[in-house]
Amino acid sequence: MSKSLLLLFLFVGSQIRAKAQIFVGAQNFLQPSGLLNAIDQNQQQLNPAASCPKAQKGFYFYTSVPLQIANLNGAHFSGFYTQHRWAIYHELSGVFHPAGQYLQTAHALAFEPYPGLHIGLGLQLQLYTQPSYYGNLLVASARLGFQYELKKHQHIALVLQDIGRVAQQQISIEHLLALDERLSFAQGLSWNPQYKPNLYLTLTQKLSTAKIQFTCGLFPQSYAFSVALSQHKHFTWMLGQRWQSAHGLCFQIGLKLH
C-alpha cells in the first residue's frame, strides 16, 4: 500500500495540495545530492546562483534506483558552461515507472555583479504522465537564488524554490564554513511555511583523488553518502547511497566530464 501511495505522490502530487511536501521529498529523493553553495564545483541543479569560478564547463550524468519499489528509477543529465561573468546551466531529468513518468527540463542563468556575490534565475518545465489515473499534467515554475561570500572561508546561500506553485514553493538557506582546504561543514534548512522545516548538516572531506560527502537530515529523517573518484584528468566517477524514512534505501551512480 505504501509503495502505491509513493508512486501516486511521485506523479500527481502537484495536484494534491495536502501532499505537496511528500511529493517534493519523493522527487528530490531520486535527484543528485549536493550543496546550495558552490566552492569547488557547479551546483546550479540546486541553486541557480551556485556557479564556481573553478568550474568553467562540465557535464553530469546520474542514475538512481530505489530498492523498495520495483521498476522505478531516475535519471539526470545536465551541463553547464561560463561566458564572461555569466554561468549557464541546462538539465534534462526524469523518474520512470511502467505506471507513469515524470520529466523535467530546467535552465538557469547565474551572474556575478561584483566579486563574492552571485545571483541566479532558474526556469523549469515538468511533465507528469499517468494515463491510468489522471492523464497528463504540464507545470512551469521558477527559482531565484543567491550566493554570497561572507568572508574568505564562509559562504551563505538563499534559494526561493518553485515560485508560482503555492503548495510546493519553499525557501532554502545554507551556511557553509570551509575549515581548511580539504574539510568543510554546511548547515541548512528548506521550509515550506505550511509544514515543518527540513534541517540538515553536511560534512565534506577531500582526499588526494576522492571527495567524500555525508549529509544527515531531519523532518523527514534521512541521510546521503557519496564518493567522487577522479581516475583521470577529465573524468570523475560518483557513487552514492541515500536513505529516507518515507522511501527507504536508494543507490546512485554517476559520471562527470570536465
Disulfide bonds with the S-S distance in Angstrom:
none
